[in-house]
Amino acid sequence: MLSSSPTNLADRYAFLQVELARLEHAYYALDNPIVPDSEYDRLYREMLEIEVAHPEWVTSDSLSQRVGGIALKEFDSVTHVVPMLSLNNAFEDTELVAFDRRCREGLHVEQVDYAGELKFDGLAISLRYENGSLVRAATRGDGASGEDVTANIKTIRAIPLKLIGDKIPAVLEVRGEVFMYLKDFQKMNETAAALGEKEFANPRNAAAGSLRQLDSKITAKRPLSFFAYGLGALDPQSWLPATHEKLLDAYVKLGLPVCAERRVLKSVDEILAFYNEVGAKRDSLPYDIDGVVYKVNSFSEQVKLGFVSRAPRFALAHKFPAQEALTTVLGIDVQVGRTGAITPVARLAPVEVGGVTVTNATLHNEDEVKRKDVRIGDTVSVRRAGDVIPEVVSVVKERRPVDATEFVMPIRCPVCDSHIERLADEAIARCSGGLFCGAQRKQALIHFAHRRALDIEGLGEKIVDQLVDHNLVRTPADLYRLGFAALANLERMGEKSADNLIQAINQSRNTTLARFIFALGIRHVGETTAKDLANHYQSMHALMDASLENLLTVKDVGPVVASSITSFMEEAHNREVIEQLLASGMQLTVEEKIISAAVAGKTFVLTGTFPTMTRDEAKDLLEKAGAKVAGSVSKKTDYVVAGADAGSKLTKAEELGVPVIDEVALLELLK
């Protein structure tokens, strides 16, 4: 154990020789590192310092003698014409194999060409050129809108203010990364240190901080650079080359800087070889990267694969192993998330990981704490990857003190004192005080006002933030006590908006029992389950008093859902809020199902825009008629109802031979 290692310098030197040899054996021979690289480096540097002071101690077998094997308020907001999506990440080779398989299956081909390029550790940016001139630059922001940083971007000499060449599109949005070369970063920090100014922790922070300066003269003094790697809006579309690789070649001809470290890859083997090749020279590159990116090379194939959630199906970021460091666990407590999730958090002795000082690290859940056997007092390896929350990777058990204390999960919520529950099939424990818990307050209100719940128009996230932050609303029941004056005084509200919101809240009193149940936010109770519960119990009080056994008699309600409902209803805080809501004048109706023999039991998928009704209205009609409405097309789909601007779901239906109908035909079926 390190704590009992010799303090005499000669003995310390001997200890370091033995300890470093042990660590090297574990790393090179066993392929099973015991400590992070940073800890090995620290011990190795200590050994070298002793050798400098006592060169007479160095022998031919000394280790040193051989070579080892949200947009800021100060900036205007810019809405991206084409959203700046994030990429899904992969960390294991098996994830690459799965990605390639999904692409090949989605395209119905045996082999796909990919464009491989570096994943820079900088700041994503969108540059809009009109008739060849740079007119606007914006950060990624939340993907839908970002910050207007045009003035600052124009100070970066690597970015052309005017494109060159004779084939320049009328509109071209170039996506890329603003970063800082390592030599420039080091020189800038050296200058700052000499002047007694604050130094940046790493090149990424330096690039982001420089680009967000309110005074562009300051940005101009910062050594920022840029690489182009993607495309946003484009007009005319005919300018677009056939592949991503040719797009980057076209960028070069336009005078845009493009990284030369890129390649077309034709198989998983080539993908992995590229990843390993880049990883091997990562430390020698003149800039920071945190992985490589693979994109289906053909743009037409990208269109066919489409998108899932906020990421494209045709691209993947393959991340390098995260940086790690050793520190001590000073304590373990829990945090309550917006959805009630209880997360154990290790409080750490401050340690620098990847250029950032880390004092807290997530332990994920109770099972992870036990699996890793993390105890208070332990020396642990902490990892931080990019902007991901730091996590405890492992425990150095050789350094465990005799008084190390095991973690015990609390049984009561530290925020609202409701009981903490953990369902049998879940790893995460949760606070059961959903309608009452302060940590879940904003999330509960946003869900309560959702258009598929109580549908309170105008009660969005920003208003909810103000209502909670000003202590005007603690539970959903408080919404029905709000006065005009309180609302009108909120930021960006005004008298007319306040009046409209009051009316929307009042209108929400007349709703269905199913919507009310869904609005409560009971875990595992979605819209369909809420409708089943409403049809079965016919009243809120009947559901509140239902036993676990009785709940299991409801259609499609299994043990997990039943347990979640009873746990929610057994919490006195939740029952009190429900009673307050009912007492506020709620008029809850139960919708009767009008079963249609033509659609009952069949599965429908809705896509596109319909002439006379919304997709939500069409969904309600189908569900009342006994049909199921799914979100994706499969061989089990009976009908796809397509409106204007139908997308990939229509294409998938045609490929699978699923019947496609329009709104008129749907209404005929429902008759």
C-alpha positions as CSV (number, residue, x, y, z in Angstrom):
1,M,0.0,0.0,0.0
2,L,1.3,3.5,-0.9
3,S,0.4,4.9,2.5
4,S,2.9,2.6,4.1
5,S,5.7,3.0,1.5
6,P,9.1,4.1,2.8
7,T,9.8,7.8,3.2
8,N,13.6,7.5,3.2
9,L,14.8,8.6,-0.3
10,A,16.8,5.5,-1.1
11,D,14.1,3.2,0.1
12,R,11.5,5.3,-1.8
13,Y,13.6,4.9,-5.0
14,A,13.7,1.2,-4.5
15,F,10.0,1.1,-3.9
16,L,9.3,3.1,-7.1
17,Q,11.4,0.6,-9.2
18,V,9.4,-2.3,-7.9
19,E,6.0,-0.6,-8.1
20,L,6.6,0.7,-11.7
21,A,7.8,-2.7,-12.8
22,R,4.6,-4.2,-11.3
23,L,2.4,-1.7,-13.1
24,E,4.3,-2.2,-16.4
25,H,3.8,-6.0,-16.2
26,A,0.1,-5.5,-15.7
27,Y,-0.1,-3.1,-18.6
28,Y,2.1,-4.7,-21.2
29,A,2.2,-8.4,-20.3
30,L,-1.3,-9.0,-18.8
31,D,-3.1,-6.3,-20.8
32,N,-4.9,-5.4,-17.5
33,P,-3.9,-1.9,-16.3
34,I,-4.1,-1.4,-12.6
35,V,-4.0,2.4,-12.5
36,P,-4.6,5.2,-15.1
37,D,-1.7,6.3,-17.3
38,S,-1.6,9.6,-15.4
39,E,-0.8,7.8,-12.1
40,Y,1.9,5.8,-13.8
41,D,3.4,9.0,-15.3
42,R,3.3,10.6,-11.9
43,L,5.3,7.8,-10.2
44,Y,7.7,7.6,-13.2
45,R,8.4,11.4,-13.0
46,E,9.1,11.0,-9.3
47,M,11.6,8.3,-10.0
48,L,13.4,10.4,-12.7
49,E,13.6,13.3,-10.3
50,I,15.4,11.1,-7.7
51,E,17.7,9.8,-10.4
52,V,18.7,13.4,-11.4
53,A,19.5,14.1,-7.7
54,H,21.4,10.8,-7.3
55,P,22.7,9.6,-10.7
56,E,25.0,7.1,-8.8
57,W,21.9,5.1,-8.0
58,V,21.0,4.4,-11.6
59,T,22.0,1.0,-12.9
60,S,21.7,-0.7,-16.3
61,D,18.5,-2.4,-15.3
62,S,16.8,0.8,-14.0
63,L,13.4,1.4,-15.7
64,S,14.7,4.7,-17.1
65,Q,17.4,2.9,-19.0
66,R,15.2,0.8,-21.3
67,V,12.3,1.5,-23.6
68,G,9.0,0.0,-22.8
69,G,6.8,-2.0,-25.2
70,I,-28.0,27.3,-25.0
71,A,-27.5,30.5,-26.6
72,L,-26.0,33.2,-24.4
73,K,-28.3,36.1,-23.7
74,E,-25.7,38.6,-25.0
75,F,-25.8,37.0,-28.5
76,D,-28.7,37.1,-30.9
77,S,-30.3,33.7,-31.5
78,V,-30.1,32.1,-35.0
79,T,-32.5,29.4,-36.0
80,H,-30.8,26.7,-38.1
81,V,-32.6,26.1,-41.4
82,V,-31.2,22.5,-41.2
83,P,-30.8,21.4,-37.6
84,M,-27.3,20.8,-36.3
85,L,-27.7,17.2,-35.1
86,S,-25.4,15.4,-32.7
87,L,-23.9,11.9,-33.4
88,N,-24.5,8.7,-31.7
89,N,-21.3,7.4,-30.0
90,A,-19.6,4.0,-30.1
91,F,-16.9,2.9,-27.6
92,E,-16.6,-0.8,-28.5
93,D,-15.7,-2.6,-31.7
94,T,-18.9,-4.6,-31.5
95,E,-20.9,-1.3,-31.8
96,L,-19.1,-0.6,-35.1
97,V,-20.0,-4.1,-36.4
98,A,-23.7,-3.4,-35.4
99,F,-23.6,0.0,-37.1
100,D,-22.3,-1.4,-40.3
101,R,-25.0,-4.2,-40.2
102,R,-27.8,-1.7,-39.7
103,C,-26.6,0.4,-42.6
104,R,-26.3,-2.6,-44.9
105,E,-29.7,-4.0,-43.9
106,G,-31.3,-0.5,-44.2
107,L,-30.0,-0.1,-47.7
108,H,-30.4,-3.8,-48.7
109,V,-26.8,-4.1,-49.9
110,E,-23.8,-6.3,-49.2
111,Q,-21.3,-3.5,-48.7
112,V,-21.4,0.2,-47.9
113,D,-18.7,2.8,-48.5
114,Y,-18.0,5.1,-45.5
115,A,-16.2,8.4,-45.2
116,G,-13.8,8.3,-42.3
117,E,-12.6,11.5,-40.7
118,L,-11.3,12.9,-37.4
119,K,-13.6,14.0,-34.5
120,F,-12.2,17.3,-33.4
121,D,-12.4,18.4,-29.8
122,G,-13.5,22.0,-30.5
123,L,-16.7,24.0,-31.0
124,A,-19.2,23.1,-33.8
125,I,-20.1,26.0,-36.0
126,S,-22.3,26.8,-39.1
127,L,-21.1,29.2,-41.7
128,R,-23.7,30.6,-44.1
129,Y,-22.4,31.9,-47.5
130,E,-24.7,33.7,-49.9
131,N,-23.4,34.1,-53.4
132,G,-20.0,33.3,-52.1
133,S,-19.9,35.8,-49.3
134,L,-19.9,34.9,-45.6
135,V,-23.1,36.5,-44.1
136,R,-23.7,34.7,-40.9
137,A,-22.0,32.3,-38.4
138,A,-23.8,30.5,-35.6
139,T,-22.9,28.0,-32.9
140,R,-24.7,24.6,-32.6
141,G,-26.6,25.7,-29.5
142,D,-29.4,23.2,-28.8
143,G,-29.3,21.9,-32.4
144,A,-32.4,23.9,-33.5
145,S,-30.9,27.4,-32.8
146,G,-27.6,28.8,-31.7
147,E,-25.7,32.0,-31.0
148,D,-24.9,34.5,-33.7
149,V,-21.1,34.8,-33.6
150,T,-20.5,36.3,-37.1
151,A,-18.4,39.2,-36.0
152,N,-16.1,36.9,-34.1
153,I,-15.9,34.2,-36.8
154,K,-14.8,36.9,-39.3
155,T,-11.6,37.4,-37.2
156,I,-10.5,33.8,-37.9
157,R,-8.0,33.9,-40.8
158,A,-8.6,30.3,-41.7
159,I,-12.2,31.0,-42.6
160,P,-12.6,32.8,-46.0
161,L,-14.9,35.8,-46.1
162,K,-15.5,35.1,-49.8
163,L,-15.4,31.7,-51.5
164,I,-13.3,31.2,-54.7
165,G,-14.1,29.4,-57.9
166,D,-16.7,29.7,-60.7
167,K,-19.2,27.2,-59.4
168,I,-20.4,28.7,-56.2
169,P,-24.0,27.9,-55.0
170,A,-26.3,30.8,-54.1
171,V,-26.7,29.5,-50.6
172,L,-24.2,27.3,-48.9
173,E,-24.1,26.5,-45.1
174,V,-20.8,25.0,-44.2
175,R,-20.6,23.0,-41.0
176,G,-17.3,22.5,-39.2
177,E,-15.2,22.9,-36.1
178,V,-13.5,25.8,-34.6
179,F,-10.4,24.7,-32.7
180,M,-6.9,25.7,-31.6
181,Y,-3.7,24.1,-32.6
182,L,-1.8,22.8,-29.6
183,K,1.3,24.9,-30.3
184,D,-0.9,28.0,-30.5
185,F,-2.7,27.1,-27.3
186,Q,0.6,26.6,-25.4
187,K,2.0,29.9,-26.7
188,M,-1.2,31.7,-25.7
189,N,-1.1,30.3,-22.2
190,E,2.5,31.1,-21.8
191,T,1.8,34.7,-22.7
192,A,-1.2,34.8,-20.3
193,A,1.0,33.4,-17.5
194,A,3.7,36.1,-18.1
195,L,1.1,38.8,-17.9
196,G,-0.5,37.3,-14.8
197,E,-3.7,36.6,-16.6
198,K,-5.9,33.5,-16.3
199,E,-4.8,30.5,-18.3
200,F,-7.2,28.1,-20.1
201,A,-7.5,24.5,-19.0
202,N,-7.5,23.0,-22.5
203,P,-7.7,24.0,-26.2
204,R,-11.4,23.2,-26.4
205,N,-12.2,25.6,-23.6
206,A,-9.9,28.2,-25.1
207,A,-11.7,27.9,-28.5
208,A,-15.2,28.1,-27.0
209,G,-14.3,30.9,-24.7
210,S,-12.6,32.9,-27.5
211,L,-15.6,32.5,-29.8
212,R,-18.0,33.7,-27.2
213,Q,-16.3,37.0,-26.5
214,L,-18.6,40.0,-26.7
215,D,-15.7,42.1,-28.0
216,S,-14.5,40.7,-31.4
217,K,-11.2,42.5,-30.9
218,I,-10.4,40.0,-28.1
219,T,-11.3,37.1,-30.4
220,A,-9.0,38.5,-33.1
221,K,-6.1,38.1,-30.7
222,R,-6.8,34.4,-30.1
223,P,-5.2,31.9,-32.5
224,L,-8.3,30.1,-33.6
225,S,-8.5,27.7,-36.6
226,F,-11.2,25.9,-38.5
227,F,-11.9,22.7,-40.5
228,A,-15.0,22.2,-42.6
229,Y,-16.6,18.7,-42.5
230,G,-20.4,19.0,-43.2
231,L,-23.3,20.6,-44.9
232,G,-26.4,22.5,-43.8
233,A,-28.7,24.5,-46.1
234,L,-27.9,24.4,-49.9
235,D,-29.4,26.2,-52.9
236,P,-29.5,24.9,-55.6
237,Q,-29.5,21.3,-54.6
238,S,-28.0,20.3,-58.0
239,W,-24.7,21.7,-56.8
240,L,-24.4,18.8,-54.3
241,P,-21.8,16.2,-55.3
242,A,-22.7,12.5,-55.1
243,T,-20.6,11.7,-52.0
244,H,-19.4,13.2,-48.8
245,E,-15.8,12.7,-49.9
246,K,-16.4,14.7,-53.1
247,L,-18.2,17.4,-51.0
248,L,-15.0,17.9,-49.0
249,D,-13.0,18.0,-52.2
250,A,-15.4,20.7,-53.5
251,Y,-14.8,22.6,-50.3
252,V,-11.1,22.7,-50.9
253,K,-11.7,24.2,-54.4
254,L,-13.9,26.9,-52.8
255,G,-11.0,27.8,-50.5
256,L,-12.4,26.2,-47.3
257,P,-9.9,24.4,-45.0
258,V,-10.5,20.7,-44.8
259,C,-8.5,18.2,-42.7
260,A,-6.3,15.9,-44.8
261,E,-6.7,13.0,-42.3
262,R,-9.7,11.3,-44.1
263,R,-10.3,8.2,-46.1
264,V,-13.0,6.2,-47.8
265,L,-13.5,2.9,-45.9
266,K,-15.2,-0.1,-47.5
267,S,-15.6,-2.6,-44.7
268,V,-15.6,-3.0,-40.9
269,D,-12.0,-4.2,-41.1
270,E,-11.0,-0.9,-42.8
271,I,-13.0,1.1,-40.3
272,L,-11.2,-0.5,-37.4
273,A,-7.8,-0.2,-39.1
274,F,-8.5,3.5,-39.6
275,Y,-9.5,4.0,-36.0
276,N,-6.4,2.2,-34.7
277,E,-4.1,4.1,-37.1
278,V,-5.5,7.4,-36.0
279,G,-5.4,6.4,-32.3
280,A,-1.7,5.4,-32.7
281,K,-0.7,8.9,-33.9
282,R,-3.2,10.8,-31.8
283,D,-0.6,12.1,-29.4
284,S,1.5,13.4,-32.4
285,L,-1.3,15.2,-34.1
286,P,-1.1,19.1,-33.9
287,Y,-4.6,19.4,-32.5
288,D,-6.8,17.6,-30.0
289,I,-9.2,14.9,-31.2
290,D,-11.4,12.6,-29.1
291,G,-12.3,10.0,-31.7
292,V,-13.1,9.4,-35.4
293,V,-16.3,9.8,-37.3
294,Y,-17.8,7.4,-39.9
295,K,-20.5,8.6,-42.4
296,V,-22.1,6.7,-45.2
297,N,-20.3,8.2,-48.1
298,S,-23.2,8.4,-50.6
299,F,-25.7,11.2,-50.0
300,S,-28.5,9.3,-51.7
301,E,-27.9,6.4,-49.3
302,Q,-27.8,8.9,-46.3
303,V,-31.3,10.1,-47.3
304,K,-32.6,6.5,-47.5
305,L,-31.3,5.7,-44.0
306,G,-32.6,9.0,-42.5
307,F,-32.6,10.0,-38.8
308,V,-33.5,8.6,-35.4
309,S,-34.3,11.1,-32.6
310,R,-31.7,13.8,-32.8
311,A,-29.0,11.8,-34.6
312,P,-28.5,10.5,-38.2
313,R,-28.7,6.7,-38.8
314,F,-25.9,7.1,-41.4
315,A,-23.2,8.4,-39.1
316,L,-21.4,7.3,-35.9
317,A,-18.7,8.8,-33.7
318,H,-16.1,6.2,-32.5
319,K,-14.7,7.7,-29.3
320,F,-11.2,7.1,-27.9
321,P,-10.8,5.8,-24.3
322,A,-11.4,8.6,-21.9
323,Q,-8.7,10.1,-19.7
324,E,-8.5,9.0,-16.2
325,A,-6.9,10.0,-12.9
326,L,-6.7,8.8,-9.3
327,T,-8.3,10.5,-6.3
328,T,-9.9,9.8,-2.9
329,V,-13.6,9.4,-2.2
330,L,-14.4,11.8,0.6
331,G,-18.1,10.9,0.8
332,I,-21.1,9.4,-1.1
333,D,-24.5,11.1,-1.1
334,V,-27.4,11.0,-3.5
335,Q,-28.9,13.5,-6.0
336,V,-32.6,13.5,-7.1
337,G,-33.1,14.0,-10.8
338,R,-35.9,15.8,-12.7
339,T,-37.7,12.4,-13.1
340,G,-37.1,11.3,-9.5
341,A,-34.1,9.1,-10.3
342,I,-31.9,8.7,-7.3
343,T,-28.2,8.8,-8.3
344,P,-25.3,8.1,-5.9
345,V,-22.6,10.7,-6.3
346,A,-19.0,10.4,-5.0
347,R,-17.6,13.5,-3.4
348,L,-13.9,13.6,-4.4
349,A,-10.7,15.1,-3.3
350,P,-10.1,17.6,-6.2
351,V,-8.3,16.1,-9.2
352,E,-7.5,17.3,-12.7
353,V,-8.9,15.1,-15.4
354,G,-8.6,16.1,-19.1
355,G,-7.7,19.7,-18.1
356,V,-10.7,20.1,-15.8
357,T,-10.8,20.0,-12.0
358,V,-13.2,17.2,-10.9
359,T,-14.7,17.1,-7.4
360,N,-17.8,15.0,-8.0
361,A,-18.4,11.8,-10.0
362,T,-21.5,9.8,-10.7
363,L,-21.8,6.2,-9.4
364,H,-24.9,5.7,-11.6
365,N,-27.0,3.5,-9.3
366,E,-26.9,1.2,-6.2
367,D,-25.9,-1.9,-8.2
368,E,-22.9,-0.1,-9.7
369,V,-21.7,1.0,-6.3
370,K,-21.9,-2.6,-5.1
371,R,-20.4,-4.1,-8.3
372,K,-17.4,-1.7,-8.2
373,D,-17.3,-1.9,-4.4
374,V,-16.8,1.8,-4.0
375,R,-16.4,2.9,-0.3
376,I,-15.9,6.2,1.4
377,G,-12.1,6.6,1.9
378,D,-11.2,4.5,-1.2
379,T,-8.7,5.6,-3.8
380,V,-10.5,5.4,-7.1
381,S,-9.9,5.9,-10.8
382,V,-12.1,8.7,-12.2
383,R,-12.8,9.1,-15.9
384,R,-14.1,12.1,-17.8
385,A,-14.9,12.0,-21.6
386,G,-15.6,15.3,-23.2
387,D,-18.6,17.0,-21.6
388,V,-19.9,13.8,-20.1
389,I,-20.3,13.8,-16.3
390,P,-17.2,12.3,-14.6
391,E,-17.6,8.7,-13.4
392,V,-15.8,6.4,-11.0
393,V,-14.3,3.6,-13.1
394,S,-12.7,1.4,-10.5
395,V,-11.3,1.1,-7.0
396,V,-7.6,0.6,-6.3
397,K,-8.2,-1.9,-3.5
398,E,-4.5,-2.2,-2.6
399,R,-4.9,1.3,-1.2
400,R,-8.1,0.8,0.7
401,P,-7.8,2.1,4.3
402,V,-9.0,-0.1,7.2
403,D,-11.8,2.4,8.1
404,A,-13.3,2.6,4.6
405,T,-17.1,2.9,4.9
406,E,-19.7,1.1,2.7
407,F,-22.5,3.1,1.1
408,V,-26.1,2.5,2.2
409,M,-28.9,3.7,-0.1
410,P,-31.3,6.0,1.8
411,I,-35.0,4.9,2.0
412,R,-36.4,8.5,2.1
413,C,-36.0,11.2,-0.5
414,P,-33.5,13.8,0.7
415,V,-35.6,16.6,-1.0
416,C,-39.2,15.8,-0.1
417,D,-39.0,12.8,2.4
418,S,-41.2,10.6,0.2
419,H,-40.2,7.0,0.2
420,I,-37.7,5.8,-2.3
421,E,-38.8,2.8,-4.5
422,R,-37.0,0.5,-6.7
423,L,-39.0,-1.8,-9.0
424,A,-37.8,-5.4,-9.4
425,D,-36.7,-5.1,-13.0
426,E,-35.0,-1.7,-12.7
427,A,-31.5,-0.7,-11.7
428,I,-32.5,2.9,-10.8
429,A,-34.3,3.8,-7.5
430,R,-36.7,6.7,-7.6
431,C,-38.4,9.1,-5.3
432,S,-42.2,8.3,-5.3
433,G,-43.2,11.9,-4.5
434,G,-43.7,12.9,-8.2
435,L,-46.3,15.6,-7.8
436,F,-44.8,17.0,-4.6
437,C,-41.0,16.5,-4.8
438,G,-39.1,19.8,-5.3
439,A,-36.5,18.2,-7.5
440,Q,-39.2,16.9,-9.9
441,R,-41.4,20.0,-9.7
442,K,-40.6,21.5,-13.1
443,Q,-40.6,18.2,-15.0
444,A,-44.0,17.3,-13.4
445,L,-45.5,20.7,-14.4
446,I,-44.3,20.5,-18.0
447,H,-45.6,17.0,-18.4
448,F,-48.9,18.0,-16.7
449,A,-49.4,20.8,-19.3
450,H,-48.4,18.7,-22.3
451,R,-50.8,18.8,-25.3
452,R,-51.5,15.0,-24.9
453,A,-52.1,15.6,-21.1
454,L,-54.1,18.6,-19.8
455,D,-53.1,20.6,-23.0
456,I,-52.5,24.0,-21.3
457,E,-51.4,26.1,-24.2
458,G,-48.8,28.8,-23.3
459,L,-47.4,26.9,-20.2
460,G,-44.0,26.1,-21.7
461,E,-40.7,25.4,-20.1
462,K,-39.6,29.1,-19.6
463,I,-42.9,30.0,-17.9
464,V,-42.7,26.9,-15.7
465,D,-39.1,27.9,-14.7
466,Q,-40.3,31.3,-13.6
467,L,-43.4,30.0,-11.7
468,V,-41.2,27.5,-9.8
469,D,-38.3,29.9,-9.3
470,H,-40.6,32.6,-7.9
471,N,-42.2,30.0,-5.7
472,L,-45.6,30.7,-7.3
473,V,-46.3,27.1,-8.1
474,R,-45.2,24.0,-6.0
475,T,-47.6,21.4,-7.4
476,P,-49.9,21.1,-10.4
477,A,-52.8,22.1,-8.1
478,D,-51.3,25.5,-7.6
479,L,-51.8,26.3,-11.3
480,Y,-55.5,26.6,-10.6
481,R,-54.9,29.2,-7.9
482,L,-52.8,31.5,-10.0
483,G,-54.0,35.1,-10.3
484,F,-53.8,37.5,-13.2
485,A,-51.4,39.9,-11.4
486,A,-48.9,37.2,-10.5
487,L,-48.7,36.0,-14.2
488,A,-48.6,39.5,-15.7
489,N,-45.5,40.3,-13.6
490,L,-43.5,37.5,-15.1
491,E,-40.7,38.2,-17.5
492,R,-41.9,38.4,-21.2
493,M,-45.5,37.7,-20.1
494,G,-47.6,40.8,-20.5
495,E,-51.3,41.3,-19.8
496,K,-52.6,39.6,-22.9
497,S,-50.4,36.6,-22.5
498,A,-51.3,36.3,-18.9
499,D,-55.0,36.5,-19.7
500,N,-54.6,33.8,-22.4
501,L,-52.8,31.5,-20.0
502,I,-55.5,32.0,-17.3
503,Q,-58.1,31.0,-19.9
504,A,-56.0,27.9,-21.0
505,I,-55.7,26.8,-17.4
506,N,-59.4,27.2,-16.8
507,Q,-60.3,25.3,-20.0
508,S,-58.1,22.4,-18.9
509,R,-60.5,21.8,-16.0
510,N,-62.8,20.1,-18.6
511,T,-60.9,17.1,-19.7
512,T,-61.1,13.3,-19.9
513,L,-60.2,10.9,-17.1
514,A,-57.6,9.3,-19.4
515,R,-55.8,12.6,-20.0
516,F,-55.9,13.4,-16.3
517,I,-54.3,10.0,-15.3
518,F,-51.6,10.5,-18.0
519,A,-51.0,14.0,-16.8
520,L,-50.1,12.8,-13.3
521,G,-46.8,11.4,-14.6
522,I,-47.0,8.0,-13.0
523,R,-44.0,6.0,-14.1
524,H,-44.8,3.4,-16.8
525,V,-48.3,4.9,-17.4
526,G,-48.4,6.2,-20.9
527,E,-51.4,7.4,-22.9
528,T,-52.6,3.9,-23.9
529,T,-52.3,2.6,-20.3
530,A,-54.1,5.7,-19.0
531,K,-57.0,5.1,-21.4
532,D,-57.2,1.5,-20.3
533,L,-57.2,2.5,-16.6
534,A,-59.9,5.2,-17.3
535,N,-62.1,2.7,-19.1
536,H,-61.7,0.1,-16.4
537,Y,-62.2,2.2,-13.2
538,Q,-64.4,5.0,-14.6
539,S,-63.4,7.4,-11.8
540,M,-60.2,8.8,-10.2
541,H,-61.0,7.7,-6.7
542,A,-61.6,4.1,-7.8
543,L,-58.1,4.1,-9.4
544,M,-56.6,5.7,-6.3
545,D,-58.0,2.9,-4.0
546,A,-57.3,0.0,-6.4
547,S,-55.1,-2.8,-4.9
548,L,-52.2,-4.4,-6.6
549,E,-54.2,-7.5,-7.3
550,N,-57.1,-5.5,-8.7
551,L,-54.8,-3.5,-11.0
552,L,-53.5,-6.7,-12.6
553,T,-57.0,-7.4,-13.9
554,V,-56.8,-4.3,-16.2
555,K,-55.9,-4.9,-19.8
556,D,-52.2,-4.9,-20.5
557,V,-51.3,-3.9,-16.9
558,G,-48.6,-6.2,-15.7
559,P,-46.7,-6.4,-12.3
560,V,-44.3,-3.6,-13.1
561,V,-47.0,-1.1,-14.1
562,A,-49.3,-2.2,-11.2
563,S,-46.5,-1.8,-8.7
564,S,-45.6,1.7,-10.0
565,I,-49.2,2.8,-9.7
566,T,-49.7,1.5,-6.2
567,S,-46.4,3.0,-5.0
568,F,-47.5,6.4,-6.5
569,M,-50.9,6.2,-4.9
570,E,-49.7,5.1,-1.5
571,E,-47.6,8.3,-1.1
572,A,-49.7,10.7,0.9
573,H,-48.2,13.7,-0.8
574,N,-49.4,12.5,-4.2
575,R,-52.9,11.7,-3.0
576,E,-53.2,15.2,-1.4
577,V,-52.3,16.9,-4.7
578,I,-54.8,14.8,-6.6
579,E,-57.5,15.7,-4.1
580,Q,-56.6,19.4,-4.5
581,L,-56.8,19.1,-8.3
582,L,-60.2,17.4,-8.1
583,A,-61.4,20.0,-5.7
584,S,-60.3,22.8,-8.0
585,G,-63.3,22.1,-10.3
586,M,-62.0,19.3,-12.5
587,Q,-64.7,17.8,-14.7
588,L,-63.4,14.4,-15.8
589,T,-65.3,12.5,-18.5
590,V,-64.8,8.9,-19.6
591,E,-64.7,8.4,-23.4
592,E,-66.6,5.5,-24.7
593,K,-65.0,3.3,-27.3
594,I,-66.9,3.0,-30.6
595,I,-65.5,-0.2,-31.9
596,S,-65.2,-0.5,-35.7
597,A,-65.1,-4.0,-37.0
598,A,-63.0,-2.7,-40.0
599,V,-60.1,-1.5,-37.9
600,A,-60.4,-3.2,-34.5
601,G,-57.2,-5.0,-33.6
602,K,-55.3,-3.7,-36.6
603,T,-52.1,-1.7,-36.5
604,F,-51.8,1.6,-38.2
605,V,-48.9,4.0,-38.8
606,L,-49.6,7.7,-39.5
607,T,-47.2,9.8,-41.6
608,G,-47.4,13.2,-43.3
609,T,-49.9,16.0,-43.1
610,F,-53.6,15.3,-43.4
611,P,-56.1,17.7,-45.1
612,T,-58.7,18.1,-42.3
613,M,-57.3,16.7,-39.1
614,T,-54.0,16.4,-37.2
615,R,-52.2,13.1,-36.7
616,D,-53.2,13.3,-33.0
617,E,-56.9,13.6,-33.9
618,A,-56.5,10.6,-36.3
619,K,-54.8,8.6,-33.6
620,D,-57.6,9.3,-31.2
621,L,-60.2,8.2,-33.7
622,L,-58.4,5.0,-34.4
623,E,-57.9,4.1,-30.8
624,K,-61.5,4.8,-30.0
625,A,-62.3,2.3,-32.8
626,G,-60.2,-0.3,-31.2
627,A,-57.1,0.0,-33.4
628,K,-53.5,0.3,-32.4
629,V,-51.3,3.2,-33.6
630,A,-47.6,2.5,-33.9
631,G,-44.7,4.8,-34.5
632,S,-42.8,2.7,-37.0
633,V,-43.5,0.5,-40.0
634,S,-42.9,-3.2,-39.9
635,K,-44.3,-6.4,-41.5
636,K,-46.9,-6.5,-38.8
637,T,-48.3,-3.1,-39.9
638,D,-51.8,-3.4,-41.4
639,Y,-52.1,0.1,-42.9
640,V,-50.0,3.2,-43.4
641,V,-52.1,6.4,-43.5
642,A,-50.1,8.9,-45.6
643,G,-50.7,12.6,-46.0
644,A,-48.7,15.3,-47.8
645,D,-44.9,15.3,-47.3
646,A,-44.9,11.7,-46.1
647,G,-41.3,10.6,-45.5
648,S,-39.3,7.5,-44.8
649,K,-42.3,5.6,-43.3
650,L,-44.1,5.8,-46.7
651,T,-40.9,4.5,-48.4
652,K,-40.7,1.6,-45.9
653,A,-44.3,0.7,-46.4
654,E,-43.9,0.5,-50.2
655,E,-40.8,-1.6,-49.7
656,L,-42.6,-4.0,-47.4
657,G,-45.8,-4.1,-49.4
658,V,-47.9,-2.6,-46.6
659,P,-51.2,-1.1,-47.8
660,V,-51.1,2.7,-48.0
661,I,-54.3,4.8,-47.7
662,D,-55.1,8.5,-47.4
663,E,-57.4,10.4,-45.0
664,V,-60.5,9.8,-47.1
665,A,-60.0,6.0,-47.1
666,L,-59.3,6.1,-43.4
667,L,-62.6,7.8,-42.7
668,E,-64.4,5.3,-44.9
669,L,-62.8,2.5,-42.9
670,L,-63.9,4.2,-39.6
671,K,-67.5,4.4,-40.9
